[in-house]
Amino acid sequence: MNKAELIEAIAASADLPKSTAARALDALTETITSALRDGDSVSLVGFGTFAVKERAAREGRNPQTGATLQIAAARLPGFKPGKGLRDAVN
C-alpha cells in the first residue's frame, strides 16, 4: 500500500474527503517526525511505539578491498509494535 492508497482507505473508513484525509495523514507524520527529532517517543496504545535508537560508532570493512573503515554513530528511528498490532498480524 502506498501513500495514495492509504489516503483513500482513511477517507473511506472515516467518511472524509480525500483532501482532509491527506492533511490528517501529513499532520500525523509531521508530528511523529518532530517528536522523534526532539528525542521524544510516540506511543499509540494497542498499535506501537515510535522511538529514536542510538547506534554506536563501529568498525566496518569495505567488502571489495577488505580495508577497515570507521562507521559513525547514528540516531535511527525505530518502531516497536504493540500487542494489538502483533495479535492482528498473527
N, C-alpha and C positions, 0 to 999 in steps of 0.2 A: 504494500500500500504506500503510495507516495503522498505528498502534502495535499495535492488537489483532491485525491480520493478521500483523504482524512477529513478535509473541509466538507466535502459532500456528505460524508457519513455523519459528521457532527450536526450539520444543518438538518438532515433528515431526522436524526434521533431527537434533537431538541426543538424541532419545528421552528427553525430560524432561517432567515435568508442567508444565502451563501456568503454575502459580504460581511454580515455580522459574525458568522461562524469563523471566517478568516481573520477578522480583527481579534476575536476571542483567542484563537489559537496563537496568533502572533503575540498577543499580550502575555499569554502563558509562557511561551518560550523565552520572551524577553525578560520576564520576571525571574524565571528559573536561572537564566544565564547571569543576570545581575546578581542574584543571591550567591551563586557559585563563585563569581568573580570576587565578591566581598568576603569569601571564605565561609559563608553560611551553608547549611544544608537545607533541603526542602523535603519534608515528609508528607506524603499523601497516604493517610491511613488506609490499609487494605490494598493499596496499589504499589507503593515502594518509596524509596528514599534516594534522592539525588544528593551526592556529596563530592567534595574535592578530595582526591587521593594524592599523597605526596609520593613521588618516585625518586629514590636516592640516585645520586650520580654513580656510575659504574663503568667498568672497563669492558670494552667490546672488541670485536675483531672484524676486519674487513674480510668478507668471505672470498674475494678474488685473490687478494695478496697475502692474507693471513696477518697483516700488520695490526698491531694493537692500537686502539684509539679510545679516547675518553668520551663517554656519553654523559651529557649534562643532566643535572637533576631537573625534574619537571613536575608541574602540577597538572593532574588529569581529572576530567570529570568522570564520575562513576555512578552507577545505578545499582541498587540492591532491591530486588523485587520483594514485595510484601507477601504475606501469607495468602491473601485473597487472590492476587495475581498468579502466584505459584499454583494454587489449587485450580484456578480456572484453566491454566495451560495443561495441567496434568489431568 
